[in-house]
């Protein structure tokens, strides 16, 4: 077995750069007599990441513990936590067709409202057996208490919506305004493609209705917004519809379903915005780029299996959270002694 300090460097480099570049770096900086290979590095990353996964406790549907009396006795909580969860995509190794060339990776970032701390996590949902436990342990490592305010924001997909539930009794769950706005923008663009000659006033009427729809959702009036969606469906569902109108009708129908599915997560965004509260997970976009894209997508030709991607993400997020050295020092006490001796 390799000594603990080379193991630390192998896994850290592999989390940050490709396996091939990791081999080149290690051969330059370490006095290694034997040949290193990308296969050996990949295996050590997987073994180390699997040990991390094995340390996680059992998965649970609910992680809220104690009672109101217990929570009242807790110390005053730290600043509220803001958690954004989103999805990214990586190339799959088991590609059956061009349409099946990608699979989803879930990425989240948690940061304190005062900006004092932030952490990220990542997982392959169709492979991970402990996704909720993984998120809970990350929040717990940030000092989350049962009397602490936590705001979860997501795109409203079933996977991320279920992941964030029952982790904290003070939690609020919001649909990310960015995704509502993006879908409204698409419908607005489709409206502009409608030929005015087909129905002289239809485009202006639809544009007005879409603006009204956006205003009501911005102010959290879901009931009125759904009425407007129904009116748009009636206005567009005509036999003499043009192709452009049919595309818009499809988008309106899908948007209505989206709002109904997420109606309990739609807030008064206008009020939150005026009070300086978070309404969008723009900060998670940068996390997806940092956690997934830079290492696994951009300029990378590698194809990934579910376990390969998932296990690498466990090491990479620990490295990005600056927890990797402390993790391996806990496993290999001799490594910390080596580091202390080098520092002296």
C-alpha positions as CSV (number, residue, x, y, z in Angstrom):
1,X,0.0,0.0,0.0
2,X,1.2,3.5,-0.8
3,X,2.1,5.7,2.2
4,X,-0.6,8.0,3.3
5,X,0.9,11.3,2.1
6,X,1.3,10.1,-1.6
7,X,-2.3,8.8,-1.3
8,X,-3.4,12.3,-0.3
9,X,-1.6,13.9,-3.3
10,X,-2.9,11.2,-5.7
11,X,-6.5,11.7,-4.8
12,X,-6.3,15.5,-4.5
13,X,-4.7,15.9,-7.9
14,X,-7.1,13.5,-9.5
15,X,-10.0,15.5,-8.0
16,X,-8.8,18.6,-9.6
17,X,-7.4,17.6,-13.0
18,X,-7.6,14.6,-15.3
19,X,-6.2,11.2,-14.4
20,X,-3.6,11.5,-17.1
21,X,-2.4,14.8,-15.9
22,X,-2.3,13.6,-12.4
23,X,0.1,10.8,-13.4
24,X,2.4,13.4,-15.0
25,X,2.3,15.7,-12.0
26,X,3.0,12.9,-9.5
27,X,5.9,11.6,-11.5
28,X,7.4,15.1,-11.4
29,X,7.0,15.8,-7.7
30,X,7.3,12.4,-6.0
31,X,10.3,10.1,-5.9
32,X,8.2,7.1,-7.2
33,X,10.2,4.3,-8.5
34,X,7.5,2.3,-10.2
35,X,5.3,3.3,-13.1
36,X,2.0,5.0,-12.3
37,X,-1.0,4.5,-14.5
38,X,-4.3,6.3,-14.9
39,X,-6.1,3.0,-14.0
40,X,-4.2,2.8,-10.7
41,X,-5.0,6.4,-9.9
42,X,-8.7,5.9,-10.7
43,X,-8.9,2.8,-8.5
44,X,-7.4,4.6,-5.6
45,X,-9.8,7.5,-6.0
46,X,-12.7,5.0,-6.1
47,X,-11.4,3.1,-3.0
48,X,-10.9,6.3,-1.0
49,X,-14.3,7.7,-2.0
50,X,-16.0,4.4,-1.2
51,X,-14.6,4.7,2.3
52,X,-16.2,8.1,2.6
53,X,-19.5,6.7,1.5
54,X,-19.3,3.8,3.9
55,X,-18.8,6.3,6.8
56,X,-22.2,7.9,6.0
57,X,-25.0,6.9,8.3
58,X,-28.1,5.2,7.1
59,X,-30.5,6.9,4.7
60,X,-33.7,8.3,6.3
61,X,-36.9,9.9,4.9
62,X,-36.8,12.4,7.8
63,X,-33.9,13.9,9.7
64,X,-35.8,16.4,11.9
65,X,-35.0,15.4,15.5
66,X,-36.3,16.4,18.9
67,X,-39.4,18.4,19.8
68,X,-40.3,22.1,20.0
69,X,-39.3,22.1,23.7
70,X,-35.9,20.6,22.7
71,X,-35.4,23.3,20.0
72,X,-36.3,26.1,22.4
73,X,-33.5,25.0,24.7
74,X,-30.8,25.2,21.9
75,X,-28.4,28.1,21.8
76,X,-29.2,31.0,19.6
77,X,-28.6,29.8,16.0
78,X,-26.0,31.2,13.6
79,X,-27.0,33.1,10.5
80,X,-29.6,31.5,8.3
81,X,-28.3,29.0,5.7
82,X,-29.2,29.4,2.0
83,X,-29.1,26.2,0.0
84,X,-29.3,26.0,-3.8
85,X,-29.7,22.7,-5.6
86,X,-29.5,22.1,-9.3
87,X,-28.5,19.6,-11.9
88,X,-25.6,19.3,-14.4
89,X,-24.8,16.7,-17.1
90,X,-21.8,14.6,-17.9
91,X,-21.1,12.2,-20.8
92,X,-22.0,8.7,-20.2
93,X,-19.7,5.8,-21.0
94,X,-22.6,3.4,-21.7
95,X,-24.0,5.4,-24.5
96,X,-26.6,3.5,-26.5
97,X,-27.6,6.4,-28.8
98,X,-26.8,10.0,-29.4
99,X,-29.9,11.0,-27.3
100,X,-28.6,8.9,-24.4
101,X,-25.2,10.5,-24.3
102,X,-25.6,12.2,-21.0
103,X,-26.7,11.6,-17.4
104,X,-27.6,14.0,-14.6
105,X,-25.5,15.0,-11.7
106,X,-27.1,16.8,-8.8
107,X,-25.0,19.6,-7.3
108,X,-25.8,21.9,-4.4
109,X,-24.2,24.7,-2.5
110,X,-24.9,25.9,1.0
111,X,-23.8,29.3,2.2
112,X,-24.5,31.3,5.4
113,X,-26.5,34.5,4.8
114,X,-23.7,36.5,6.4
115,X,-21.2,35.1,3.9
116,X,-19.0,33.5,6.6
117,X,-19.0,30.0,5.1
118,X,-20.0,27.9,2.1
119,X,-19.8,24.3,1.1
120,X,-20.8,22.2,-1.9
121,X,-21.9,18.6,-2.5
122,X,-22.5,16.5,-5.6
123,X,-24.0,13.1,-6.4
124,X,-25.3,10.9,-9.2
125,X,-28.9,10.5,-8.1
126,X,-29.6,7.3,-10.0
127,X,-26.6,5.7,-8.3
128,X,-26.5,7.2,-4.8
129,X,-28.3,5.3,-2.1
130,X,-28.0,8.1,0.6
131,X,-28.6,11.4,-1.1
132,X,-30.7,13.0,1.7
133,X,-28.2,11.8,4.3
134,X,-25.3,13.3,2.3
135,X,-27.0,16.7,2.2
136,X,-27.9,16.5,5.8
137,X,-24.4,15.7,6.9
138,X,-23.0,18.6,4.9
139,X,-25.5,21.0,6.6
140,X,-24.6,19.5,9.9
141,X,-20.9,20.1,9.3
142,X,-21.8,23.8,8.9
143,X,-23.3,23.8,12.3
144,X,-26.9,23.6,11.3
145,X,-29.3,23.4,14.3
146,X,-32.9,22.4,14.5
147,X,-33.8,26.0,15.5
148,X,-31.9,27.6,12.6
149,X,-33.5,29.1,9.5
150,X,-32.7,27.4,6.2
151,X,-33.9,28.4,2.8
152,X,-33.8,25.8,0.0
153,X,-34.1,27.0,-3.6
154,X,-34.3,24.6,-6.6
155,X,-35.7,24.3,-10.2
156,X,-38.7,22.4,-9.0
157,X,-37.7,19.0,-10.5
158,X,-39.0,16.0,-8.5
159,X,-35.4,14.8,-7.7
160,X,-34.2,18.0,-6.1
161,X,-37.6,18.8,-4.6
162,X,-37.7,15.5,-2.6
163,X,-34.1,15.7,-1.6
164,X,-34.5,18.9,0.5
165,X,-37.6,17.9,2.4
166,X,-37.7,17.0,6.2
167,X,-34.1,18.1,7.0
168,X,-34.9,21.0,9.2
169,X,-38.2,22.2,10.9
170,X,-37.5,25.8,10.2
171,X,-36.8,25.3,6.5
172,X,-38.6,27.1,3.7
173,X,-38.7,25.7,0.2
174,X,-38.8,28.1,-2.8
175,X,-39.0,27.6,-6.5
176,X,-36.1,29.5,-8.1
177,X,-37.4,32.6,-9.8
178,X,-34.8,32.2,-12.5
179,X,-36.6,29.1,-13.9
180,X,-40.0,30.8,-13.8
181,X,-38.5,33.8,-15.6
182,X,-36.7,31.6,-18.1
183,X,-39.8,29.7,-19.1
184,X,-41.8,33.0,-19.5
185,X,-39.1,34.3,-21.7
186,X,-39.3,31.3,-24.0
187,X,-43.1,31.8,-24.3
188,X,-42.5,35.5,-25.0
189,X,-40.1,34.6,-27.8
190,X,-42.5,32.1,-29.3
191,X,-45.2,34.8,-29.3
192,X,-43.0,37.0,-31.3
193,X,-42.9,34.4,-34.0
194,X,-46.6,34.4,-34.6
195,X,-47.5,36.1,-37.8
196,X,-49.8,39.1,-37.2
197,X,-51.6,38.4,-40.5
198,X,-53.0,35.2,-39.1
199,X,-55.0,36.9,-36.4
200,X,-54.4,40.7,-36.3
201,X,-54.6,41.2,-32.5
202,X,-53.6,37.8,-31.2
203,X,-49.9,38.6,-30.7
204,X,-50.5,41.8,-28.8
205,X,-53.2,40.1,-26.6
206,X,-50.9,37.2,-25.8
207,X,-48.0,39.4,-25.0
208,X,-50.2,41.4,-22.6
209,X,-51.4,38.2,-20.9
210,X,-47.8,36.9,-20.5
211,X,-46.8,40.2,-18.9
212,X,-49.8,39.9,-16.5
213,X,-48.8,36.3,-15.8
214,X,-45.3,37.3,-14.9
215,X,-46.5,40.1,-12.7
216,X,-48.8,37.8,-10.7
217,X,-46.1,35.1,-10.2
218,X,-43.6,37.8,-9.2
219,X,-46.0,38.8,-6.5
220,X,-46.9,35.2,-5.5
221,X,-50.4,35.2,-6.8
222,X,-50.5,31.6,-8.0
223,X,-54.3,31.4,-8.2
224,X,-54.6,34.3,-10.6
225,X,-51.6,33.1,-12.6
226,X,-53.2,29.8,-13.2
227,X,-56.4,31.5,-14.4
228,X,-54.3,33.4,-16.9
229,X,-52.7,30.2,-18.1
230,X,-56.2,28.7,-18.6
231,X,-57.2,31.8,-20.6
232,X,-54.1,31.4,-22.8
233,X,-54.9,27.8,-23.4
234,X,-58.4,28.6,-24.6
235,X,-57.2,31.4,-26.8
236,X,-54.6,29.2,-28.5
237,X,-56.5,25.9,-28.8
238,X,-58.1,26.6,-32.1
239,X,-58.4,24.3,-35.2
240,X,-56.9,27.0,-37.5
241,X,-53.8,27.4,-35.4
242,X,-50.6,28.0,-37.2
243,X,-47.5,25.9,-36.4
244,X,-46.1,28.8,-34.2
245,X,-49.3,29.0,-32.2
246,X,-49.2,25.2,-31.6
247,X,-45.7,25.5,-30.3
248,X,-46.8,28.3,-28.0
249,X,-49.8,26.3,-26.8
250,X,-47.6,23.3,-25.9
251,X,-45.3,25.6,-23.9
252,X,-48.2,27.2,-22.1
253,X,-49.6,23.7,-21.2
254,X,-46.2,22.6,-19.9
255,X,-45.9,25.8,-17.9
256,X,-49.3,25.3,-16.3
257,X,-48.3,21.8,-15.2
258,X,-45.0,23.2,-13.9
259,X,-46.7,25.9,-11.8
260,X,-49.3,23.4,-10.4
261,X,-46.6,21.0,-9.4
262,X,-44.6,23.7,-7.6
263,X,-47.4,26.0,-6.4
264,X,-46.5,25.4,-2.7
265,X,-43.0,26.6,-3.4
266,X,-43.9,29.8,-5.1
267,X,-43.3,32.9,-2.8
268,X,-43.9,36.6,-3.0
269,X,-40.7,37.2,-4.9
270,X,-41.3,41.0,-5.0
271,X,-41.5,41.2,-1.3
272,X,-38.4,39.0,-0.8
273,X,-36.5,41.0,-3.3
274,X,-37.3,44.3,-1.6
275,X,-36.0,42.9,1.7
276,X,-32.8,41.7,0.2
277,X,-33.7,38.0,0.5
278,X,-32.5,35.3,-2.0
279,X,-34.9,34.5,-4.8
280,X,-32.6,32.7,-7.3
281,X,-29.9,30.1,-7.3
282,X,-27.5,32.0,-9.6
283,X,-24.8,31.1,-7.0
284,X,-25.4,27.4,-7.8
285,X,-24.6,27.9,-11.5
286,X,-21.1,28.7,-10.5
287,X,-21.0,25.7,-8.2
288,X,-22.0,23.4,-11.1
289,X,-19.3,24.8,-13.2
290,X,-16.8,24.4,-10.4
291,X,-17.8,21.0,-9.2
292,X,-18.8,19.3,-12.5
293,X,-18.0,21.2,-15.7
294,X,-14.4,22.1,-15.1
295,X,-13.3,18.6,-14.2
296,X,-15.8,16.3,-16.0
297,X,-17.1,18.2,-19.1
298,X,-15.2,21.1,-20.4
299,X,-12.2,20.1,-22.6
300,X,-12.6,16.6,-21.3
301,X,-13.2,13.7,-23.7
302,X,-13.7,11.1,-21.0
303,X,-16.9,9.2,-20.7
304,X,-18.2,8.4,-17.2
305,X,-20.0,5.5,-15.5
306,X,-22.4,6.3,-12.7
307,X,-20.2,5.0,-9.9
308,X,-17.0,6.6,-11.5
309,X,-18.6,10.0,-11.6
310,X,-20.3,9.7,-8.2
311,X,-17.2,8.6,-6.4
312,X,-15.0,11.2,-8.0
313,X,-17.5,13.9,-6.9
314,X,-17.2,12.8,-3.3
315,X,-13.4,13.4,-3.3
316,X,-13.7,16.6,-5.4
317,X,-16.2,18.3,-3.2
318,X,-14.2,17.5,-0.1
319,X,-11.1,19.0,-1.8
320,X,-13.1,22.1,-2.9
321,X,-14.5,22.4,0.7
322,X,-10.9,22.3,2.0
323,X,-11.7,19.2,4.0
324,X,-9.6,16.6,2.3
325,X,-6.4,17.0,4.3
326,X,-8.3,16.8,7.6
327,X,-10.2,13.7,6.3
328,X,-7.1,11.8,5.4
329,X,-5.3,12.9,8.6
330,X,-8.2,11.4,10.6
331,X,-7.8,8.1,8.7
332,X,-4.0,8.2,8.7
333,X,-2.6,10.0,11.8
334,X,0.9,9.5,10.6
335,X,0.2,11.8,7.6
336,X,-0.5,14.7,9.9
337,X,2.8,14.0,11.8
338,X,4.6,14.0,8.4
339,X,3.0,17.3,7.5
340,X,3.9,18.8,10.9
341,X,7.5,17.7,10.5
342,X,7.8,19.2,7.0
343,X,6.3,22.5,8.3
344,X,8.8,22.6,11.2
